[in-house]
Amino acid sequence: MEKVRLDKWLWAARFFRTRAKAKEAIDGGKVHVDGVRGKPARELEVGDELRIRQGWDERVVVVKALSEQRRGAPEAQALYEETAESVERREREATSRRLAGTQEFPERRPSKRDRRQIHEFRERNLRGE
């Protein structure tokens, strides 16, 4: 296997529970391949560098192997290697969040107007305006 779709690989490597969630993250600009915003059908090769944002964390991983099938966690972890800088930065940020003791939670659920503004903002970003 020489190339695999980005969304399939993210799913097989267990970064996302479903391919639909992987596609949603890619479309939302949360996944970059070699410094360029990814697309779901982008074909990955061994050695590509991925920057993946999930919640508070951002991981930088290097593709070590390709797979289209989702298997157990130990096999999925063999598909990539997280860079030392990425691990160090994630641990440092997690420690600072823990020490700060404050997490920003909204006071209330978004109103209909708030949701419209959020959707407008996301649409503009997806179009690249």
Buried (B, 14 or more C-beta within 10 A) or exposed (E): EEEBBBBBBBBBBBBBEEBEBBBBBBBEBBBBBEEEBBBBEBBBEBEBEBBBBEEEEBBBBBBEBBBEEBEEEEBBEEBBEBEEEBEEBBEEEEEEEEEEEEEEEEEEEEEEEEEEEEEEEEEEEEEEE
